[in-house]
Amino acid sequence: MAARAHGYQYGFAVGPADARELPTRDAAAAPAAADEQYRWLHFESLGEATLTWLSENAGLDPQALKAAVVPRARPRMSHFGDTLLVVLRAANLNEGHEREDLVSLRILISPRQIVTLCRVKVVAAESVAGQMRAGQAPREPADLLAQLVGEVASALHEFIEEISSRLDDCEVAVADPAQASDRIGIVDLRRQLISLRKSLMPQRDVLERLYREPHAALGPHQRTLLREPSHRVARLVDELEAARERAAVLMEEVGMQATEELNRRIYLFTVIAGIFMPLTFLASMLGMNVGGIPMADHPQGLMVIGGVMAVIGLSIWLLLRGRRWV
């Protein structure tokens, strides 16, 4: 628990044959074995205690560490000597969090070490850790990085597929007036798509740079491993753009339907006003307190006037029907 209190979650020392888990910070700070190829250390904290420990025990560039803990970091890639900083945005699957509020996964890569930092749990890192515990450890840091990027892309793909499925439901709702209440969800979907686009567009560019630009921690062969995850994220951006266009078309359709509904209601009130306007005029004339009002003293005057007004109203209705206005 003391180790977790300082943000350290787990770590692995990868050798030629297997990956040995480093359950505590003390184990992670121990000197590397002679046959150890690289280490992966994962922290769920960006606090001073974590930075101090990494500065003292991980041998990372101080400027790289400082850049890695910038609040609300957007996707980026920066070189700091033999340390490479990569910031990715991953799906936030934690309970109580909005899924479109992506969480930043900060990755520090050196020739024999990878350190990952985040504020909350990242499912992509948990998945890779589970595979390493099952004996499926990547042989090189670039393999681990490619695996992390692939898991991030998989979680994002599931989220975008879910949004696409909800868009399908919204398209059905737009076509069915009985489901008018479901059309409100389009606004929420479009907000999610806009938020995702703001993160994934720069992330696509970062991953493209990652396998194109040389660096001490990633050789030519290792960078090739990152090409497929990079292309996968690029395809996700294309799917996201297509979903945004669908949402925009649905919003236009909903707007047109709302305008048509408003016009129908205005037209209905106009027809009602057209029928009752002459009747209101007649009633106001008969209600004047002056001499000579017809049927004022007749015992059946109310019935007669009512009948006349009914005939006038019916005549106006038939006139409108004859002109196909109603």
C-alpha positions in Angstrom: 0.0 0.0 0.0 2.9 2.4 0.7 4.1 1.9 -2.8 0.7 2.5 -4.3 0.4 5.7 -2.2 3.2 7.2 -4.2 1.6 6.3 -7.5 3.6 3.2 -8.4 1.2 0.5 -9.7 3.4 -2.2 -11.2 6.5 -2.8 -13.3 8.2 -5.6 -15.3 11.8 -6.5 -15.9 12.0 -8.2 -19.3 14.7 -10.7 -19.9 15.5 -13.0 -22.8 13.1 -15.7 -21.6 10.4 -14.1 -19.5 9.2 -10.9 -17.7 9.7 -10.7 -14.0 7.1 -8.5 -12.2 8.4 -5.7 -9.9 5.6 -5.5 -7.3 7.0 -2.6 -5.3 9.0 0.6 -5.8 11.9 -0.9 -4.0 12.0 -3.8 -6.4 11.7 -1.3 -9.3 14.7 0.7 -7.9 16.9 -2.4 -7.7 19.9 -2.6 -10.2 19.1 -4.3 -13.4 20.2 -7.9 -13.9 22.9 -8.7 -16.4 20.6 -10.3 -18.9 17.8 -7.7 -18.5 16.7 -6.2 -21.8 14.5 -3.4 -20.5 12.0 -2.3 -17.8 8.5 -1.0 -17.8 7.4 1.0 -14.8 3.8 2.2 -14.6 2.6 5.1 -12.3 -0.9 6.5 -11.7 0.3 9.8 -10.3 1.8 13.0 -11.6 2.7 14.3 -8.2 6.0 15.6 -6.8 6.7 12.3 -4.9 6.5 10.4 -8.2 8.7 12.9 -10.0 11.3 12.8 -7.3 11.5 9.0 -7.2 11.8 8.9 -11.0 14.5 11.5 -11.0 16.5 9.6 -8.4 15.9 6.0 -9.5 15.0 5.9 -13.2 17.7 8.1 -14.7 15.3 10.1 -16.8 16.0 13.5 -18.3 14.6 16.1 -15.8 13.2 18.2 -18.7 11.4 15.2 -20.1 9.9 14.5 -16.7 8.8 18.1 -16.3 7.2 18.0 -19.8 5.5 14.7 -19.1 3.4 16.0 -16.2 2.0 19.1 -17.9 -1.7 19.3 -16.9 -4.3 18.4 -19.6 -1.5 17.5 -22.0 -2.5 17.1 -25.7 -1.0 14.3 -27.9 2.6 15.2 -28.6 6.1 13.8 -29.3 9.3 15.4 -28.1 13.0 14.4 -28.0 15.0 14.9 -24.8 18.5 13.5 -25.5 18.1 9.7 -25.5 14.7 10.0 -23.9 11.6 10.2 -26.1 8.3 11.6 -24.7 5.0 10.5 -26.3 1.7 11.7 -25.0 -1.4 9.8 -26.1 -5.1 10.1 -25.4 -6.9 6.9 -24.3 -10.5 6.0 -23.7 -11.6 6.7 -20.2 -13.5 3.6 -19.0 -13.4 4.4 -15.3 -16.7 4.5 -13.5 -18.2 7.9 -13.0 -16.2 9.5 -15.9 -17.5 10.7 -19.2 -16.1 8.5 -21.9 -15.4 11.3 -24.3 -13.2 12.9 -21.7 -10.1 11.0 -22.8 -7.3 10.4 -20.3 -3.7 11.3 -21.1 -1.2 8.4 -21.2 2.4 9.9 -20.9 5.1 7.5 -22.1 8.8 8.1 -21.5 11.0 5.8 -23.7 14.8 5.3 -23.3 16.9 2.6 -24.9 16.4 0.2 -22.0 13.4 1.5 -20.2 9.7 2.6 -20.6 7.9 4.7 -18.0 4.2 5.3 -18.3 2.3 7.9 -16.3 -1.4 8.8 -16.0 -3.8 10.3 -13.5 -6.4 7.5 -13.5 -6.4 3.9 -14.6 -5.9 3.3 -18.3 -7.4 0.1 -19.6 -4.8 -0.2 -22.4 -1.9 -0.3 -19.8 -3.9 -2.8 -17.7 -4.4 -5.0 -20.7 -0.7 -5.1 -21.7 0.2 -5.8 -18.1 -2.1 -8.7 -18.0 -0.6 -10.1 -21.1 2.9 -9.8 -19.7 1.8 -11.6 -16.5 0.5 -14.4 -18.8 4.0 -14.8 -20.3 3.4 -12.7 -23.4 6.0 -10.0 -22.9 7.2 -7.9 -25.8 10.9 -8.4 -26.5 11.8 -4.8 -27.1 10.7 -1.4 -25.9 9.3 -0.6 -29.3 7.2 -3.8 -29.2 5.8 -2.7 -25.9 5.1 0.8 -27.2 3.4 -0.7 -30.3 1.3 -2.9 -28.1 0.3 0.0 -25.9 -0.7 2.0 -29.0 -2.6 -0.9 -30.3 -4.6 -1.3 -27.1 -5.3 2.4 -27.0 -6.6 2.2 -30.6 -8.7 -0.9 -29.8 -10.5 0.9 -26.9 -11.0 4.0 -29.0 -12.4 1.8 -31.8 -14.9 0.2 -29.5 -16.0 3.7 -28.4 -16.4 5.0 -31.9 -18.2 1.8 -32.9 -20.6 2.4 -30.0 -21.2 5.9 -31.2 -21.8 4.7 -34.8 -24.4 2.2 -33.4 -26.1 5.0 -31.5 -26.1 7.1 -34.7 -27.9 4.2 -36.4 -30.6 4.3 -33.7 -30.9 8.1 -34.1 -31.4 7.7 -37.8 -34.3 5.4 -37.1 -35.7 7.8 -34.6 -35.5 10.7 -37.0 -37.5 8.7 -39.6 -40.1 7.8 -37.0 -42.1 10.7 -35.5 -43.2 8.5 -32.6 -39.6 8.4 -31.3 -39.1 12.2 -31.3 -37.7 12.1 -27.8 -34.8 9.9 -28.9 -33.7 12.5 -31.4 -32.4 14.6 -28.6 -29.5 12.2 -28.2 -28.0 13.4 -31.5 -26.8 16.6 -29.8 -25.0 14.6 -27.1 -23.4 12.4 -29.8 -22.2 15.3 -31.8 -20.6 16.8 -28.7 -18.8 13.5 -28.1 -17.6 13.4 -31.7 -16.3 17.0 -31.5 -14.4 16.2 -28.3 -12.9 13.0 -29.8 -11.8 14.8 -32.9 -9.9 17.4 -31.0 -7.8 14.6 -29.4 -7.5 12.1 -32.2 -6.5 14.5 -35.0 -3.2 15.5 -33.3 -2.7 11.9 -32.1 -2.7 10.6 -35.6 0.0 13.1 -36.5 2.1 12.2 -33.4 2.0 8.5 -34.3 3.0 9.2 -37.9 6.0 11.2 -36.7 6.8 8.4 -34.3 7.6 5.8 -36.9 9.1 8.3 -39.4 11.5 10.3 -37.2 14.7 8.6 -36.0 15.6 8.4 -32.3 18.1 6.7 -30.1 15.4 4.7 -28.3 13.9 3.4 -31.5 15.9 2.0 -34.4 14.7 1.7 -38.0 13.3 -1.8 -37.4 11.7 -0.9 -34.2 10.0 2.2 -35.8 8.6 -0.1 -38.4 6.6 -2.0 -35.7 4.8 1.3 -35.0 3.6 1.7 -38.6 0.5 -0.5 -38.3 -0.8 1.0 -35.0 -0.3 4.4 -36.6 -2.3 3.5 -39.6 -5.0 2.0 -37.4 -5.4 5.3 -35.5 -5.5 7.1 -38.9 -8.4 4.8 -39.9 -10.1 5.6 -36.7 -9.8 9.3 -37.5 -11.4 8.6 -40.9 -14.3 6.7 -39.2 -14.7 9.6 -36.8 -14.9 12.1 -39.6 -17.6 9.9 -41.3 -19.5 9.8 -38.0 -19.3 13.5 -37.6 -20.7 14.0 -41.1 -23.6 11.6 -40.4 -24.3 13.5 -37.1 -24.3 16.8 -39.0 -26.7 15.5 -41.6 -29.0 14.1 -38.8 -28.9 17.5 -37.1 -30.0 19.2 -40.3 -32.8 16.7 -40.8 -34.0 17.2 -37.2 -33.9 21.0 -37.8 -35.9 20.6 -41.0 -38.5 18.4 -39.2 -38.8 20.9 -36.4 -39.3 23.8 -38.9 -42.0 21.7 -40.7 -43.7 20.9 -37.5 -43.7 24.6 -36.5 -45.0 25.6 -39.9 -47.9 23.1 -39.6 -48.9 24.4 -36.2 -48.7 28.0 -37.4 -50.9 27.1 -40.4 -53.4 25.4 -38.2 -53.7 28.4 -36.0 -54.0 30.6 -39.1 -56.9 28.5 -40.4 -58.7 28.7 -37.0 -58.2 32.4 -36.9 -59.5 32.7 -40.5 -62.7 30.9 -39.5 -63.4 32.7 -36.3 -62.4 36.2 -37.4 -65.7 36.9 -39.2 -67.6 35.3 -36.4 -65.8 37.5 -33.8 -66.6 40.6 -35.9 -70.3 39.6 -36.0 -70.4 38.8 -32.3 -68.9 42.2 -31.5 -71.4 44.0 -33.7 -74.3 42.2 -32.0 -72.9 43.0 -28.6 -72.9 46.7 -28.9 -75.2 48.5 -26.4 -77.1 50.6 -29.0 -80.6 50.6 -30.5 -81.5 48.6 -33.6 -79.6 45.4 -32.7 -81.4 42.6 -34.7 -83.3 39.9 -32.7 -82.6 41.8 -29.5 -86.2 41.3 -28.2 -87.0 38.1 -30.1 -87.5 35.1 -27.7 -85.5 32.8 -30.1 -82.9 35.4 -31.0 -80.0 33.5 -29.5 -80.8 30.3 -31.4 -81.3 32.2 -34.7 -78.0 34.2 -34.4 -76.2 31.0 -33.3 -77.4 29.2 -36.4 -76.4 32.1 -38.6 -72.9 32.0 -37.2 -72.7 28.2 -37.6 -73.7 28.6 -41.2 -71.1 31.3 -41.8 -68.3 29.2 -40.1 -69.2 26.1 -42.1 -69.3 28.2 -45.3 -65.8 29.5 -44.6 -64.5 26.0 -43.9 -66.0 24.6 -47.1 -64.4 27.5 -49.0 -61.0 26.7 -47.6 -61.5 23.0 -48.4 -62.5 23.8 -51.9 -59.3 25.8 -52.5 -57.3 22.9 -50.9 -56.0 25.2 -48.2 -56.9 22.7 -45.5 
